[in-house]
Amino acid sequence: MGKFKEVKEVPKPCPLVQQHGCRLCTRRSYICLCCTSAYVGKRAIGKSPAPCLKEKMPGLENTSGHEIDLPGAKVGEESSEFVENVLKDIETLGVKYDVVTYTSDYFPKLMEMAECLIKQGKAYVDDTPKDNMNTERRDGVESKCRNNTVEENLLLWSEMVNGTKRGTQCCVRGKFDMQDPNKSLRDPVYYRCNPDPHHRVGSKYKVYPTYDFACPFVDALQGVTHALRSSEYHDRNAQYYRILQDMGLRRVEIFEFSRLNMVYTVLSKHTLRWFVQNKKVEDWTDARFPTVQGILRRGLKIEALIQFILEQGASKNLNLMEWDKLWTINKKIIDPVCGRHTAVLKDKSVPLTLTNGPEVPFIRILPRHKKFEGAGYKAITFANRIWLEYADASAISVGEEVTLMDWGNAIIKEIKTDDGTITQLVGELHPDGSVKMTKLKLTWLSDTEDLVSNWEKMISPEVRSSLKILTHSPDEKL
């Protein structure tokens, strides 16, 4: 289990932070956590550990401050719907946060910081085509624009801010080291032009910060002490700290955790979005989807998901978990309180005729759960002809005594077959028989007209088809 560094005293704001009007809490051992959420879709369970850590990790249960930061810099990919659903998922996970912030509220200050870095020679404007830039970064080749003067950079920056044709060909890059073995430090992009309207601020801006540039700035400005990030961003941690250093802002500690990976399951929101856009599923809450809302529709209790996450701990090691373990935890939670009902597969059932059974069917009212009165009651019909599962019937031999659940014992007198297939059983009730002496305890249903015989009318096609998709083994048939 990883541990947070103790924050004995939050550093005083640097001049740049004071300039931007940042207020920091100076209480001893104050911890302000930030869960940054890129909300291009509903929250997949892969990153569900992030918002759970603060409330559950040893030593942090009673600490102050928990922020949810919504970047909102991916213009054209986000909407208020995603914001609302991210907050809904976080609240569903039982996380209590102090404030929700939007990076878009800091756009003016981010632009001011970008211009400040350009003036200090710590950033430059580059008009290298994207593909060529990627090649140069991969090969460690400096851009031809890297040594432009501050005046030239500011002129191009102005073109970007105004969204001119020339400006749309440019981007702002940090000036690091193009020979650094960590390629995230090879002059990363800070700002890009995008003429599309933003879902919160409309068309007010023509330039938008990248995720890598905005996050460290906003984290430091808001007084965040610990940023929770999945380990997939490990190579970018050095970049995060370098950007803070160049900005002259205080250090924000990064706490890494491995994202939750499930076998045979697609967890990438970008991949899942294809299913939604192409109408392959109902929506992001489809019961087949490994999103928080999706698996809740499928019957998972949120307590089970949280317990499952906490059992894995805040490890940095990559993990690949089995769905069976999650559903086993879920069963332990619902088993003590969930009502019991009986069903028999219609095409795999065998009738059992009880020669001394009741000639006229009668009804008894029994509890849905023998150990939990709150589950309520159900009406059970008792008759002289009942249905058994074929698998159970196949395990019975002539003369064997079995127990019929909630009724009593019965002795099987005859087994009728047709070409090796069991077609009917004949037996008689044995009221004096001991339940402890029987090997087979069988569930059953009376052969009456009031049985619900078509389960397809009770369950929607979407739920039926969700039983084996996105979470099945390649060796299993859908």
C-alpha positions in Angstrom: 0.0 0.0 0.0 1.5 3.3 -1.0 1.6 6.2 1.4 1.2 9.9 1.0 4.1 12.2 2.2 3.2 14.1 5.3 2.6 17.7 4.6 3.9 19.5 7.6 3.3 23.0 6.1 2.0 24.1 2.8 4.6 26.3 1.1 3.9 30.0 0.8 2.6 31.2 -2.6 5.3 32.2 -5.0 5.1 35.7 -6.6 3.4 34.3 -9.7 0.8 32.6 -7.6 0.2 35.7 -5.6 -0.1 37.7 -8.8 -3.0 35.3 -9.9 -4.8 35.7 -6.6 -4.4 32.2 -5.3 -5.4 31.5 -1.7 -3.7 28.6 0.0 -4.6 27.0 3.3 -1.6 27.1 5.7 -2.9 24.7 8.3 -0.5 22.0 9.3 -1.0 18.6 7.8 -3.6 20.0 5.4 -4.1 17.7 2.4 -6.0 18.8 -0.7 -6.5 16.0 -3.2 -7.3 16.5 -6.8 -9.1 13.9 -9.0 -8.8 15.1 -12.5 -11.4 13.7 -14.8 -11.2 13.7 -18.6 -14.9 13.4 -19.3 -15.0 12.3 -22.9 -17.5 9.6 -21.8 -19.1 8.2 -18.7 -16.6 7.0 -16.1 -15.3 3.5 -16.9 -14.5 1.4 -13.9 -10.8 1.3 -14.9 -10.2 4.6 -13.1 -12.8 4.2 -10.4 -10.0 3.8 -7.8 -9.1 7.5 -8.1 -12.0 9.1 -6.3 -12.1 6.2 -3.7 -8.6 6.7 -2.4 -8.9 9.8 -0.3 -11.8 8.5 1.8 -10.4 5.0 2.3 -6.6 5.2 2.5 -5.0 4.8 6.0 -4.3 8.2 7.5 -6.4 10.2 5.0 -9.9 9.4 6.3 -10.3 12.6 8.2 -8.1 14.9 6.1 -9.5 18.1 4.6 -10.0 19.0 1.0 -11.0 17.0 -2.0 -11.4 18.6 -5.4 -12.9 17.2 -8.6 -11.3 19.0 -11.5 -13.0 18.8 -14.9 -10.4 19.8 -17.6 -12.8 20.7 -20.4 -10.0 21.5 -22.9 -11.0 18.9 -25.5 -13.0 21.2 -27.6 -15.7 19.5 -29.7 -15.5 16.3 -27.7 -17.3 17.3 -24.5 -20.7 18.5 -23.3 -22.5 19.3 -20.1 -24.0 15.8 -20.2 -20.6 14.3 -19.6 -19.9 16.7 -16.7 -23.1 15.8 -15.0 -22.5 12.1 -15.4 -19.0 12.2 -14.1 -20.2 14.0 -10.9 -23.1 11.4 -10.7 -20.6 8.6 -10.9 -18.3 10.1 -8.3 -21.3 10.6 -5.9 -22.4 7.1 -6.6 -19.0 5.9 -5.4 -19.7 7.6 -2.1 -17.1 10.2 -2.5 -17.7 13.5 -0.7 -15.9 16.4 -2.4 -15.5 20.0 -1.3 -15.5 21.7 -4.7 -15.9 21.1 -8.4 -13.6 23.2 -10.6 -13.4 23.7 -14.3 -10.1 24.3 -16.1 -12.0 26.6 -18.5 -12.4 29.1 -15.6 -8.6 29.5 -15.7 -8.3 30.1 -19.5 -7.3 33.8 -19.1 -4.6 32.9 -16.5 -3.3 30.0 -18.5 -3.0 32.3 -21.6 -1.2 34.9 -19.4 1.2 32.2 -18.1 1.9 30.9 -21.7 2.8 34.4 -22.8 5.0 34.8 -19.7 6.9 31.7 -20.5 7.4 32.9 -24.1 8.8 36.2 -22.9 11.2 34.3 -20.5 12.4 32.1 -23.4 11.0 29.0 -21.8 8.5 28.4 -24.6 8.3 29.1 -28.3 5.8 29.1 -31.1 6.2 26.4 -33.7 4.6 26.1 -37.1 6.1 22.7 -37.9 3.4 20.4 -39.4 2.1 17.8 -36.9 3.5 14.7 -38.6 6.9 16.3 -39.0 6.9 17.5 -35.4 6.2 13.9 -34.2 9.1 12.6 -36.3 11.4 15.3 -34.9 10.4 14.5 -31.3 10.9 10.8 -31.9 14.4 11.4 -33.5 15.4 14.1 -31.1 15.7 16.8 -33.8 15.2 20.4 -32.8 12.6 22.4 -34.6 13.7 25.2 -37.0 11.5 27.6 -34.9 13.2 26.7 -31.6 15.6 29.6 -31.8 13.2 32.3 -32.9 13.4 35.5 -31.1 11.0 36.4 -28.3 9.5 39.1 -30.6 8.9 36.6 -33.4 7.3 34.2 -31.0 5.0 36.9 -29.5 3.9 37.9 -33.0 2.9 34.3 -33.8 1.3 33.9 -30.5 -0.9 36.9 -31.3 -1.8 35.3 -34.5 -2.9 32.2 -32.6 -4.9 34.1 -30.1 -6.8 35.9 -32.9 -7.4 32.6 -34.7 -6.0 33.8 -38.0 -5.1 31.4 -40.8 -1.4 31.8 -39.9 -2.2 31.3 -36.3 -4.0 28.0 -36.9 -0.8 26.6 -38.3 1.1 27.1 -35.1 1.3 25.8 -31.6 3.2 26.8 -28.4 5.8 24.4 -27.2 7.9 24.3 -24.0 11.6 24.6 -24.5 13.1 21.6 -22.6 15.7 19.1 -24.0 15.2 17.4 -27.4 17.8 14.8 -26.5 16.1 13.7 -23.2 15.6 9.9 -23.1 12.1 10.6 -21.7 10.3 11.7 -24.9 7.6 13.5 -23.0 10.3 16.1 -22.2 11.2 16.8 -25.8 9.5 20.2 -26.1 5.9 19.2 -25.4 3.0 21.2 -26.8 1.4 23.7 -24.5 -1.2 25.4 -26.7 -3.1 24.7 -29.9 -5.6 26.6 -32.1 -9.1 25.3 -32.4 -11.9 27.4 -34.0 -14.7 25.1 -32.7 -16.8 26.5 -29.9 -16.2 25.3 -26.4 -19.2 23.8 -24.5 -18.8 26.2 -21.6 -17.2 29.4 -22.9 -18.5 29.2 -26.5 -16.3 30.9 -29.2 -14.6 33.4 -26.8 -11.2 31.7 -27.3 -9.4 30.5 -30.4 -6.5 28.8 -28.5 -6.8 26.1 -25.8 -4.2 24.6 -23.4 -3.2 21.0 -23.6 -3.9 18.7 -20.7 -0.2 18.5 -19.9 0.1 22.3 -19.6 -3.2 23.0 -17.8 -3.1 20.4 -15.1 0.1 21.4 -13.2 -0.9 25.1 -13.4 -4.4 24.7 -12.1 -3.3 22.2 -9.4 -0.7 24.5 -8.0 -2.9 27.5 -8.3 -5.7 25.8 -6.4 -3.5 24.7 -3.5 -3.6 21.0 -4.4 -1.1 19.1 -2.4 -1.6 15.6 -3.9 -2.8 14.9 -7.5 -4.1 11.3 -8.0 -3.0 9.9 -11.4 -3.1 6.4 -12.8 0.3 4.9 -13.5 -0.2 5.1 -17.3 1.0 8.7 -16.9 4.2 7.7 -15.1 6.5 8.9 -18.0 4.8 12.3 -17.9 5.4 12.9 -14.2 8.8 14.4 -14.9 7.1 16.7 -17.4 4.6 17.7 -14.8 7.3 18.7 -12.4 9.4 20.5 -15.0 6.4 22.6 -16.1 5.7 23.6 -12.5 9.4 24.5 -12.2 9.4 26.7 -15.3 6.2 28.4 -14.2 7.8 29.2 -10.9 5.0 27.4 -9.0 5.3 25.2 -5.9 5.6 21.5 -6.2 2.5 19.3 -6.2 3.0 15.7 -5.1 1.7 13.1 -7.6 0.3 9.9 -6.1 0.2 7.0 -8.6 -2.1 4.0 -8.7 -2.6 1.3 -11.3 -5.8 1.5 -13.2 -8.3 -1.3 -12.8 -7.9 -3.8 -15.7 -10.4 -6.6 -16.2 -9.9 -9.7 -18.3 -11.5 -9.8 -21.8 -12.9 -6.3 -21.2 -12.6 -3.1 -23.2 -12.1 -0.2 -20.8 -10.9 2.5 -23.1 -13.5 5.3 -23.3 -12.3 6.1 -26.8 -13.0 2.5 -27.9 -16.3 2.3 -26.0 -17.4 5.6 -27.6 -17.4 3.8 -31.0 -20.1 1.4 -29.8 -22.3 4.4 -28.7 -21.8 6.5 -31.8 -22.5 3.5 -34.1 -25.7 2.6 -32.1 -24.3 -0.9 -31.2 -25.5 -0.3 -27.7 -28.3 1.7 -26.1 -26.0 4.4 -24.6 -23.2 4.8 -22.1 -25.4 3.2 -19.3 -25.9 0.0 -21.3 -25.7 -3.0 -19.0 -23.0 -4.5 -21.3 -20.7 -1.6 -20.7 -18.0 -1.6 -18.0 -18.9 1.9 -16.9 -20.0 2.6 -13.4 -23.6 3.2 -14.5 -23.6 0.2 -16.8 -22.5 -2.4 -14.2 -25.0 -0.9 -11.7 -27.8 -1.6 -14.2 -26.5 -5.1 -14.5 -27.0 -5.7 -10.8 -23.7 -4.7 -9.1 -24.0 -3.0 -5.7 -21.7 0.0 -5.5 -20.5 -1.3 -2.1 -19.1 -4.4 -4.0 -17.1 -2.2 -6.4 -15.6 -0.1 -3.7 -14.7 -3.2 -1.6 -13.2 -4.8 -4.8 -11.1 -1.6 -5.4 -9.9 -1.4 -1.8 -8.8 -5.0 -1.7 -6.5 -4.3 -4.6 -5.0 -1.4 -2.7 -3.2 1.6 -4.2 -0.6 -0.5 -5.9 1.4 0.8 -8.8 1.8 -2.6 -10.3 -0.3 -3.5 -13.3 -3.1 -5.9 -12.6 -5.5 -7.9 -14.6 -8.5 -8.9 -12.5 -11.2 -11.5 -13.0 -14.8 -10.5 -13.1 -15.7 -13.6 -11.0 -14.0 -12.0 -8.0 -16.1 -8.8 -8.3 -19.4 -10.7 -8.6 -18.4 -13.0 -5.7 -18.1 -9.9 -3.5 -21.4 -8.7 -4.9 -23.0 -12.0 -4.0 -21.8 -11.8 -0.4 -23.4 -8.3 -0.1 -26.8 -9.1 -1.6 -27.1 -12.7 -0.4 -28.1 -11.9 3.2 -30.9 -9.5 2.1 -32.0 -10.6 -1.4 -35.3 -12.3 -1.8 -35.3 -15.9 -3.1 -37.4 -17.0 -6.0 -37.5 -20.3 -8.0 -37.2 -20.8 -11.8 -37.0 -23.8 -13.9 -35.8 -23.8 -17.5 -38.8 -24.6 -19.6 -37.0 -26.6 -22.3 -34.9 -28.5 -19.7 -37.5 -29.6 -17.2 -38.9 -32.9 -16.2 -42.4 -33.5 -14.5 -42.5 -35.3 -11.2 -45.9 -36.8 -10.3 -46.5 -37.3 -6.6 -49.0 -40.2 -6.2 -50.0 -39.1 -2.7 -49.7 -35.4 -3.4 -52.6 -32.9 -2.8 -55.5 -33.5 -5.3 -56.4 -29.8 -5.0 -53.5 -27.4 -5.2 -53.1 -25.1 -2.1 -51.0 -22.1 -1.4 -48.7 -21.3 1.5 -47.2 -17.9 2.3 -43.5 -18.2 2.9 -40.7 -15.6 3.5 -38.6 -14.6 0.5 -35.5 -14.9 2.7 -35.5 -17.2 5.7 -33.0 -15.0 7.6 -34.1 -11.6 6.5 -37.6 -10.6 7.2 -37.3 -7.3 5.3 -37.3 -9.2 2.0 -41.0 -9.8 2.4 -43.1 -12.9 1.5 -44.1 -15.0 -1.5 -47.0 -17.3 -2.3 -45.9 -20.9 -3.1 -48.4 -23.3 -4.7 -48.2 -27.0 -3.8 -49.6 -29.6 -6.2 -49.3 -33.3 -7.1 -47.5 -32.5 -10.3 -44.3 -30.4 -10.1 -41.4 -29.5 -12.4 -37.7 -30.3 -11.7 -34.6 -29.2 -13.5 -33.5 -31.9 -16.0 -30.0 -31.8 -14.5 -31.4 -32.6 -11.1 -33.6 -35.4 -12.5 -30.6 -36.9 -14.2 -28.9 -37.3 -10.8 -31.8 -39.2 -9.2 -32.0 -43.0 -9.1 -35.0 -45.3 -8.6 -35.8 -45.7 -4.9 -33.7 -42.7 -3.8 -35.1 -40.3 -1.2 -34.7 -36.6 -2.1 -35.7 -33.4 -0.4 -38.1 -30.9 -2.1 -37.2 -27.5 -0.8 -39.8 -25.9 1.5 -42.0 -29.0 1.3 -40.3 -32.2 2.6 -38.9 -35.5 1.4 -40.1 -37.7 -1.4 -39.1 -41.2 -2.6 -38.7 -41.7 -6.4 -40.5 -44.9 -7.4 -40.2 -44.8 -11.2 -38.1 -43.0 -13.9 -39.6 -43.0 -17.4 -37.3 -42.5 -20.4 -37.5 -42.2 -24.2 -34.3 -43.1 -26.1 -32.3 -42.4 -23.1 -33.9 -39.1 -22.3 -35.8 -38.8 -19.0 -39.4 -37.8 -19.7 -41.1 -38.2 -16.4 -40.6 -39.1 -12.7 -43.1 -40.8 -10.4 -42.7 -40.7 -6.6 -44.5 -40.2 -3.4 -44.2 -37.8 -0.5 -42.5 -39.1 2.6 -43.4 -36.6 5.4 -41.6 -38.5 8.1 -38.3 -38.5 6.1 -35.3 -36.6 7.5 -33.8 -33.7 5.5 -30.4 -34.5 7.0 -30.4 -38.0 5.5 -30.9 -37.0 1.8 -28.1 -36.2 -0.6 -30.2 -34.1 -3.1 -32.1 -30.9 -2.1 -34.1 -29.9 -5.1 -35.9 -26.7 -6.2 -39.2 -27.2 -7.9 -42.2 -25.4 -9.3 -45.9 -26.6 -9.3 -47.4 -27.4 -12.7 -50.1 -24.7 -12.5 -51.5 -22.2 -15.0 -50.5 -19.2 -13.0 -46.8 -19.8 -13.5 -44.9 -17.0 -15.4 -43.7 -19.2 -18.2 -42.1 -16.7 -20.6 -39.1 -15.0 -19.0 -38.5 -13.0 -22.2 -41.6 -10.9 -21.4 -40.0 -10.0 -18.1 -36.5 -9.0 -19.4 -35.7 -6.5 -22.1 -33.8 -7.7 -25.2 -30.9 -5.4 -24.3 -30.5 -7.1 -20.9 -30.8 -10.5 -22.4 -28.0 -9.8 -24.9 -25.9 -8.3 -22.2 -25.2 -11.6 -20.5 -22.3 -12.3 -22.8 -20.7 -9.3 -24.4 -17.5 -7.3 -23.7 -16.8 -9.5 -20.7 -16.6 -13.0 -22.3 -13.7 -15.3 -22.8 -12.6 -15.7 -26.4 -13.2 -19.4 -26.0 -16.8 -18.9 -25.0 -19.6 -18.6 -27.6 -21.8 -15.5 -27.5 
